[in-house]
């Protein structure tokens, strides 16, 4: 079982333009095996003007409109009701349409977390909400200064680049991530995540939500959705951002719980 971040974008989509996956991502659902279906855990958008994001796929409600959500400018709030599985089928394509800015060069982005019950080759370390409650020992944070250079996954650094204070060979639960500047998403990736990106909305106005986002998902779905990283992997665990074309810097903070 694992989950991962999927991001997409469209440039100057106006009243409706086709979205493409960020470089390194794909709008085709991966080959999950078994009877348990993959599903969206959460979906959010980062528009520069008011618009919508629409997702359709062959096994969805319909292929004409599927699922559409209106979005306000600069609001990365969840658009899918957390705790209600939004099921998908392995190897089916997603067709995503964005409405937004009609200004040349403006990029509108969308983001989702997809849960795969059984995807061979991905080994992710996660715990549930009750496990976090019983194993949390001490709280700490890791801060990172990230500079994005343009649209896409455009800025990252190792989690120990700004400070290297995690206790040796200990496990830490990542409860959520905060950012001081709005971005599409903030993500981490490393050996303990199965070397795939997992992320949270880059909403600078709701640190109470994003700072405990993985814990929120774990409670909503009753699943092991709180990532665990080992300090021994800090030299190969990366934190970064997903952005539109407006390059810039932000400071992000991982909220961690040292586990017994």
Secondary structure, DSSP 4 states (H G I P E B T S, - for coil): -EEEEEEEEEES-TT-EE-EEPTT--SBPP---SSSPPEEEEEEEEBSSSEEEEEE-TTSS-SSS-EEEEE-BT-----S-TTS-EE--TTPBPEEEEE---STT-EEEEEEEEEES--TT----EE-HHHHHHHEEEEEEEEEEEEE-SSEEEEEEETTSS---SPTT-EEEEEEEEESS--SEEEEESGGGTSS-EEEE--TT-HHHHTTHHHHHHHHHTS--EEEEEGGGGGG-EEEEEE-S--EEEEEEEEEEEE-
